Amino acid sequence: MNLSQDILIIGGGIIGLSLAVELKLRGVSVTVISQNFQQAAARAAAGMLAPQAEQIPPSPMLDLCLKSRALYPAWIDKLEAITGLPAGYWPSGIIAPVCEGEVYEQPESFTLNYQWLDGDAIRQHQPGLGEKVIGGWWYPEDGQVDNRALFQALQTAAKELQIDVIQDSAIELIRQGNRVFGVETTAGKIKANRYVLATGAWSKQLLDIPVCPTKGQMLSVKVPEDSAVIQPLQTVLFGRGIYIVPRQDGRIIIGATSENVGFTGGNTPAGMQTLLAGAIKLYPELQNYPVLEFWWGFRPATLDELPILGASAWENLTLATGHYRNGILLAPVTAKLLADLMLEQKSDPLLADFHYSRFAGVLAI
Ligand SMILES: Cc1cc2nc3c(=O)[nH]c(=O)nc-3n(C[C@H](O)[C@H](O)[C@H](O)COP(=O)(O)OP(=O)(O)OC[C@H]3O[C@@H](n4cnc5c(N)ncnc54)[C@H](O)[C@@H]3O)c2cc1C
């Protein structure tokens, strides 16, 4: 199949769709091919927008994440205007509680906005915390988005903007000289002028690139119907190895394990036990809430846990993968910087640190 379309994006997760929408809004014809929307980490995530709570040290990665967090409100407004759908953005702030016996580390990014709350102050801020919580860091500018609502909004935006979205698998990138010539897919051969690889944890299946899956198990509970309020938790709780993310409709997302088990799916009793024990310790009332759902997903992890963004060894192939734990947060900045690069040859200095060539020596590309 020869596409009249200019750009073919392989992978329709949050990164592929965000970029597709951005490119289309700038007047370019775009096609997305994606094998399975259900398997996307975009659906599995917690949706935290948490550069500070994640304790990303001062670095180009922190700058990239902060830039993306700043882009979020306007980006969400734009998507909601296109689709008429709520994307569930909630700048709720994040509390990182510290429990008895845990080391009390000062955040490294001194210039950013944050505050230490002692045991009384943290309970004033969020009543109902477990008795082991002795205080915590308050990050007012971190927040969250309902990533499933956002993913739905992106899929709808793609439809509204008449972006072709093909549900099939890319099997092989056909390369000739220093260019990609086409993509072999389960629907036949597809050709375009330019290509983007945005296949998340599955990227290594198409290109020799150091991205592998890190599995995360998750679960959700729901505030009971007879509760006095729809949602007693008014901020994200980001503990050690556990986070609790309230949604405004009464759901509460609890995550996440971090496991190097390849693409082995499924929820395990050990995973669930760890999550439940950690969550109940931080917010004991949860133990009485009905369980809604268990699920898992695969984060696209690179060797240095940083994304791979921008040019590749092939002049018409752009890379947008390896977003690991922060792909929901990084979607707007990835879309903006890569659209600038692809359409205006404007390479933001921020991209330099995320170039694939930092893996020279481990790659065959
Ligand atoms: C449990 C968990 C919790 C997380 N929590 C957060 C969080 O709180 N905040 C945050 O910012 N990030 C979080 N993340 C990370 C975030 O979800 C990912 O970084 C992000 O989804 C990556 O986006 P992506 O588009 O690259 O990949 P995905 O969203 O995984 O999408 C990739 C898509 O490509 C498709 N695909 C793969 N191979 C092919 C092929 N050969 N042909 C066609 N299509 C293909 C797949 O079917 C999939 O739909 C979490 C992830 C997990 C798993």
The ligand as a MOL file (V3000), in Angstrom:
LIG
                    3D

  0  0  0     0  0            999 V3000
M  V30 BEGIN CTAB
M  V30 COUNTS 53 58 0 0 0
M  V30 BEGIN ATOM
M  V30 1 C 2.0660 0.1060 35.6280 0
M  V30 2 C 2.5170 1.3700 34.9620 0
M  V30 3 C 2.3560 2.5960 35.6180 0
M  V30 4 C 2.7740 3.7640 34.9800 0
M  V30 5 N 2.5340 4.9670 35.5960 0
M  V30 6 C 2.8950 6.1230 34.9790 0
M  V30 7 C 2.6160 7.3810 35.5760 0
M  V30 8 O 2.0110 7.4470 36.6550 0
M  V30 9 N 3.0260 8.5090 34.9370 0
M  V30 10 C 3.6850 8.4710 33.7400 0
M  V30 11 O 4.0500 9.5320 33.2170 0
M  V30 12 N 3.9550 7.2810 33.1340 0
M  V30 13 C 3.5720 6.1160 33.7370 0
M  V30 14 N 3.8390 4.9190 33.1440 0
M  V30 15 C 4.6480 4.8960 31.9180 0
M  V30 16 C 3.8250 5.1870 30.6690 0
M  V30 17 O 2.6330 4.4410 30.6850 0
M  V30 18 C 4.6550 4.8110 29.4380 0
M  V30 19 O 5.9150 5.4420 29.5020 0
M  V30 20 C 3.9420 5.2770 28.1590 0
M  V30 21 O 2.6650 4.7060 28.0660 0
M  V30 22 C 4.7570 4.8920 26.9370 0
M  V30 23 O 4.0140 5.3030 25.8250 0
M  V30 24 P 4.2610 4.6670 24.3990 0
M  V30 25 O 3.2750 5.2760 23.4810 0
M  V30 26 O 5.7160 4.7380 24.0790 0
M  V30 27 O 3.9550 3.1060 24.6100 0
M  V30 28 P 2.5650 2.4050 24.8280 0
M  V30 29 O 1.6220 3.3050 25.5260 0
M  V30 30 O 2.8450 1.0730 25.4210 0
M  V30 31 O 2.0450 2.1830 23.3280 0
M  V30 32 C 2.7810 1.4460 22.3880 0
M  V30 33 C 1.8050 0.9590 21.3320 0
M  V30 34 O 2.5570 0.4310 20.2200 0
M  V30 35 C 1.8980 -0.7280 19.7500 0
M  V30 36 N 2.8690 -1.5860 19.0630 0
M  V30 37 C 3.9070 -2.2520 19.6150 0
M  V30 38 N 4.5760 -2.9410 18.6510 0
M  V30 39 C 3.9290 -2.6920 17.4940 0
M  V30 40 C 4.1340 -3.1240 16.1490 0
M  V30 41 N 5.1320 -3.9550 15.8230 0
M  V30 42 N 3.2860 -2.6950 15.1940 0
M  V30 43 C 2.2560 -1.8400 15.5030 0
M  V30 44 N 2.0250 -1.3970 16.7600 0
M  V30 45 C 2.8570 -1.8210 17.7410 0
M  V30 46 C 1.3490 -1.3890 21.0120 0
M  V30 47 O 0.2850 -2.2670 20.6840 0
M  V30 48 C 0.9090 -0.1820 21.8230 0
M  V30 49 O -0.4550 0.1210 21.5720 0
M  V30 50 C 3.3940 3.7180 33.7090 0
M  V30 51 C 3.5200 2.5000 33.0490 0
M  V30 52 C 3.0780 1.3390 33.6630 0
M  V30 53 C 3.2020 0.0400 32.9250 0
M  V30 END ATOM
M  V30 BEGIN BOND
M  V30 1 1 1 2
M  V30 2 1 2 3
M  V30 3 2 2 52
M  V30 4 2 3 4
M  V30 5 1 4 5
M  V30 6 1 4 50
M  V30 7 2 5 6
M  V30 8 1 6 7
M  V30 9 1 6 13
M  V30 10 2 7 8
M  V30 11 1 7 9
M  V30 12 1 9 10
M  V30 13 2 10 11
M  V30 14 1 10 12
M  V30 15 2 12 13
M  V30 16 1 13 14
M  V30 17 1 14 15
M  V30 18 1 14 50
M  V30 19 1 15 16
M  V30 20 1 16 17
M  V30 21 1 16 18
M  V30 22 1 18 19
M  V30 23 1 18 20
M  V30 24 1 20 21
M  V30 25 1 20 22
M  V30 26 1 22 23
M  V30 27 1 23 24
M  V30 28 2 24 25
M  V30 29 1 24 26
M  V30 30 1 24 27
M  V30 31 1 27 28
M  V30 32 2 28 29
M  V30 33 1 28 30
M  V30 34 1 28 31
M  V30 35 1 31 32
M  V30 36 1 32 33
M  V30 37 1 33 34
M  V30 38 1 33 48
M  V30 39 1 34 35
M  V30 40 1 35 36
M  V30 41 1 35 46
M  V30 42 1 36 37
M  V30 43 1 36 45
M  V30 44 2 37 38
M  V30 45 1 38 39
M  V30 46 1 39 40
M  V30 47 2 39 45
M  V30 48 1 40 41
M  V30 49 2 40 42
M  V30 50 1 42 43
M  V30 51 2 43 44
M  V30 52 1 44 45
M  V30 53 1 46 47
M  V30 54 1 46 48
M  V30 55 1 48 49
M  V30 56 2 50 51
M  V30 57 1 51 52
M  V30 58 1 52 53
M  V30 END BOND
M  V30 END CTAB
M  END
